[in-house]
Amino acid sequence: MTTADQMETWIVPQAPLAIEYSIAALSKINRAAVDALVALRGGLGIGGVLLGTRDSERVRILAFRAVECEYAFGPVFALSDHDRRKLTELLRDIRQNPGLKGTEVVGWYVSHTRRGGRTLAESDLDIYQTFFPEPWQVTLVLQPTSMAPTVAGFFFRELDGSVRSSST
């Protein structure tokens, strides 16, 4: 990210933190989601790790890393045991990468092309709770379409630790 990168802010009164994001990073995630949508009739779901910074008032999304998925359960982004091991390795590699010094894992993203729209499926909640358990880590859900702009929203943990999975 360069100093010229533009940032946007997502905030709702219920969220304990503001979420700022690099327009360039989210545009690249969106492009990957749309490309996966058109790669297969009905689309492939994708996912990845969100990188950035945080303080007591905000999470800043600055970059991302895609997560490999072998699609063992069909075209949705649901992780097999092999995929889960690869995600564990990716998270370890991110933490040890000197080129990412000053950033940390602030959450993850997933695209839904076939189910649920902008909700968190049970498999999404499992990934969120297992791999991104910190109270400040977020989930970005994208719903790409080939004929209209992608619709997206953030999920976060409430102050009591619960996640409202039915809507962003």
C-alpha positions as CSV (number, residue, x, y, z in Angstrom):
1,M,0.0,0.0,0.0
2,T,1.3,3.5,-0.8
3,T,0.4,6.7,0.9
4,A,-1.7,7.5,-2.2
5,D,-4.1,4.6,-1.5
6,Q,-7.6,5.8,-0.7
7,M,-9.4,4.5,2.3
8,E,-13.2,4.2,3.0
9,T,-14.9,3.6,6.3
10,W,-17.7,1.2,7.2
11,I,-19.4,2.0,10.5
12,V,-22.7,1.1,12.1
13,P,-23.8,2.1,15.5
14,Q,-23.9,-1.5,16.7
15,A,-20.3,-2.2,15.7
16,P,-17.8,-1.9,18.5
17,L,-15.1,-0.8,15.9
18,A,-15.1,1.2,12.7
19,I,-13.8,-0.7,9.7
20,E,-11.5,1.2,7.3
21,Y,-10.4,-0.4,4.1
22,S,-8.2,0.2,1.2
23,I,-10.3,0.7,-1.9
24,A,-7.5,-0.9,-4.0
25,A,-7.4,-4.0,-1.8
26,L,-11.2,-4.5,-1.8
27,S,-11.3,-3.8,-5.5
28,K,-8.8,-6.7,-6.1
29,I,-10.8,-9.0,-3.8
30,N,-14.0,-8.0,-5.7
31,R,-12.3,-8.7,-9.1
32,A,-11.2,-12.2,-7.9
33,A,-14.8,-12.9,-6.6
34,V,-16.3,-11.9,-10.0
35,D,-13.7,-13.9,-11.9
36,A,-14.5,-17.0,-9.8
37,L,-18.2,-16.3,-10.4
38,V,-17.9,-16.5,-14.2
39,A,-15.3,-19.3,-14.1
40,L,-18.0,-21.9,-13.6
41,R,-21.7,-21.8,-14.3
42,G,-23.2,-20.7,-11.0
43,G,-19.8,-19.6,-9.7
44,L,-17.1,-20.6,-7.3
45,G,-16.9,-19.1,-3.8
46,I,-13.5,-17.8,-2.8
47,G,-12.0,-16.7,0.5
48,G,-8.9,-15.3,2.0
49,V,-7.1,-13.5,4.9
50,L,-7.5,-9.8,5.5
51,L,-4.3,-8.0,6.7
52,G,-4.0,-4.6,8.3
53,T,-3.7,-2.8,11.5
54,R,-6.0,-2.1,14.5
55,D,-6.3,0.1,17.5
56,S,-9.0,0.5,20.2
57,E,-11.4,2.3,17.8
58,R,-10.8,0.7,14.3
59,V,-9.7,-2.1,12.2
60,R,-7.9,-1.0,9.0
61,I,-7.8,-3.5,6.0
62,L,-4.7,-2.8,3.9
63,A,-4.0,-6.1,2.0
64,F,-5.1,-9.7,1.6
65,R,-3.9,-13.1,0.8
66,A,-6.1,-15.7,-1.0
67,V,-6.8,-19.0,0.7
68,E,-6.5,-22.2,-1.5
69,C,-9.7,-24.3,-1.6
70,E,-9.9,-27.7,-3.3
71,Y,-13.7,-27.5,-3.5
72,A,-14.1,-30.9,-1.9
73,F,-17.7,-30.0,-1.0
74,G,-18.7,-28.5,-4.3
75,P,-18.3,-24.9,-5.7
76,V,-18.8,-23.2,-2.3
77,F,-15.9,-22.0,-0.2
78,A,-16.0,-24.7,2.5
79,L,-12.7,-25.9,3.8
80,S,-11.6,-29.6,3.7
81,D,-9.1,-30.9,6.2
82,H,-6.4,-30.3,3.6
83,D,-7.6,-26.7,3.1
84,R,-7.7,-26.1,6.8
85,R,-4.0,-27.3,7.1
86,K,-3.1,-24.9,4.2
87,L,-4.9,-22.0,6.0
88,T,-3.0,-22.8,9.2
89,E,0.3,-22.7,7.3
90,L,-0.7,-19.5,5.5
91,L,-1.5,-17.8,8.9
92,R,1.8,-18.9,10.3
93,D,3.7,-17.7,7.2
94,I,1.9,-14.3,7.4
95,R,3.0,-13.9,11.0
96,Q,6.6,-14.8,10.1
97,N,6.9,-12.8,6.9
98,P,9.2,-9.8,7.4
99,G,7.6,-8.0,4.5
100,L,4.4,-7.9,6.4
101,K,5.9,-6.4,9.5
102,G,3.5,-3.8,11.0
103,T,0.4,-5.6,9.8
104,E,-1.6,-8.4,11.4
105,V,-4.4,-10.7,10.5
106,V,-7.5,-8.6,11.0
107,G,-10.0,-11.1,9.6
108,W,-11.0,-12.9,6.5
109,Y,-13.3,-12.7,3.5
110,V,-15.6,-15.1,1.6
111,S,-17.7,-14.8,-1.5
112,H,-21.1,-16.4,-1.8
113,T,-22.3,-17.2,-5.3
114,R,-24.9,-19.9,-4.7
115,R,-26.2,-19.6,-1.1
116,G,-27.2,-17.3,1.6
117,G,-26.2,-14.0,0.0
118,R,-24.8,-11.7,2.7
119,T,-25.2,-14.1,5.6
120,L,-22.8,-16.3,7.4
121,A,-23.3,-20.0,6.7
122,E,-22.5,-22.5,9.5
123,S,-19.2,-23.4,7.7
124,D,-18.4,-19.6,7.5
125,L,-19.0,-19.3,11.3
126,D,-16.8,-22.3,11.9
127,I,-13.9,-20.7,9.9
128,Y,-14.5,-17.4,11.7
129,Q,-14.5,-18.9,15.2
130,T,-11.6,-21.3,14.6
131,F,-9.1,-19.3,12.6
132,F,-10.1,-15.7,13.5
133,P,-11.1,-15.8,17.1
134,E,-10.0,-12.4,18.3
135,P,-12.8,-10.1,19.3
136,W,-11.7,-7.4,16.8
137,Q,-11.3,-9.7,13.8
138,V,-14.0,-9.3,11.1
139,T,-15.5,-11.2,8.3
140,L,-16.2,-9.6,4.9
141,V,-18.9,-11.4,2.8
142,L,-19.2,-10.6,-0.9
143,Q,-22.1,-11.5,-3.2
144,P,-20.8,-10.9,-6.7
145,T,-23.1,-10.9,-9.8
146,S,-22.2,-10.8,-13.4
147,M,-24.7,-8.2,-14.3
148,A,-24.6,-5.8,-11.4
149,P,-22.2,-4.4,-8.8
150,T,-21.1,-6.8,-6.0
151,V,-22.9,-6.4,-2.8
152,A,-20.8,-6.8,0.4
153,G,-21.0,-6.4,4.1
154,F,-18.9,-6.9,7.3
155,F,-19.7,-9.2,10.2
156,F,-18.1,-8.6,13.6
157,R,-18.4,-9.8,17.1
158,E,-20.7,-8.0,19.4
159,L,-19.4,-6.8,22.8
160,D,-20.6,-10.1,24.3
161,G,-18.7,-12.1,21.7
162,S,-21.8,-13.2,19.8
163,V,-22.0,-12.9,16.0
164,R,-25.2,-11.9,14.3
165,S,-24.9,-14.2,11.3
166,S,-28.2,-13.5,9.6
167,S,-27.3,-10.1,8.3
168,T,-24.5,-7.6,8.0
